[in-house]
């Protein structure tokens, strides 16, 4: 009888572990997708910042007092 109870305990633990592993795998996959989207957004923002910092047109210059003041 004790062996049956022990076997049931082991089977129950295995079932919970398998479910946990599946849930963790799904979570990792979801986080990987989110990380990829965040990396894409970061690259886009970095590119935009670089473009803006290289833009030296008069409209992008900070407001300065003209030299005759």
C-alpha positions as CSV (number, residue, x, y, z in Angstrom):
1,X,0.0,0.0,0.0
2,X,2.8,2.4,0.9
3,X,4.4,1.7,-2.5
4,X,1.1,2.7,-4.2
5,X,1.0,6.0,-2.3
6,X,4.6,6.7,-3.1
7,X,4.0,6.0,-6.7
8,X,1.0,8.3,-6.7
9,X,3.1,11.0,-5.0
10,X,5.8,10.7,-7.7
11,X,3.3,10.8,-10.5
12,X,1.7,13.9,-9.1
13,X,5.0,15.6,-8.7
14,X,5.9,14.7,-12.3
15,X,2.6,16.1,-13.6
16,X,3.2,19.4,-11.8
17,X,6.8,19.6,-13.0
18,X,5.8,19.0,-16.6
19,X,3.1,21.7,-16.4
20,X,5.6,24.1,-14.8
21,X,8.2,23.4,-17.5
22,X,5.5,24.0,-20.2
23,X,4.4,27.3,-18.6
24,X,8.0,28.4,-18.3
25,X,8.7,27.6,-21.9
26,X,5.7,29.6,-23.0
27,X,6.8,32.5,-20.8
28,X,10.4,32.4,-22.3
29,X,9.0,32.4,-25.8
30,X,6.7,35.4,-25.0
31,X,9.6,37.3,-23.4
32,X,11.8,36.6,-26.4
33,X,9.2,38.2,-28.7
34,X,8.9,41.2,-26.5
35,X,12.7,41.6,-26.3
36,X,12.9,41.5,-30.1
37,X,10.3,44.2,-30.4
38,X,12.0,46.3,-27.8
39,X,15.4,45.9,-29.6
40,X,13.8,46.9,-32.9
41,X,12.3,50.0,-31.2
42,X,15.6,50.8,-29.6
43,X,17.4,50.6,-32.9
44,X,14.8,52.9,-34.5
45,X,15.1,55.5,-31.7
46,X,18.9,55.3,-31.8
47,X,18.8,55.8,-35.6
48,X,16.5,58.8,-35.2
49,X,18.7,60.4,-32.5
50,X,21.7,59.9,-34.7
51,X,20.0,61.5,-37.7
52,X,18.8,64.4,-35.6
53,X,22.3,65.0,-34.1
54,X,23.9,65.0,-37.5
55,X,21.3,67.4,-38.9
56,X,22.9,70.8,-38.9
57,X,20.3,72.8,-40.8
58,X,19.4,76.2,-39.5
59,X,16.1,75.0,-38.2
60,X,17.8,72.5,-36.0
61,X,20.2,74.9,-34.5
62,X,19.5,76.1,-30.9
63,X,18.2,79.6,-30.5
64,X,21.2,81.8,-30.1
65,X,21.6,85.5,-30.0
66,X,22.7,86.9,-33.3
67,X,26.4,88.1,-33.3
68,X,25.5,91.8,-33.4
69,X,24.0,91.8,-29.9
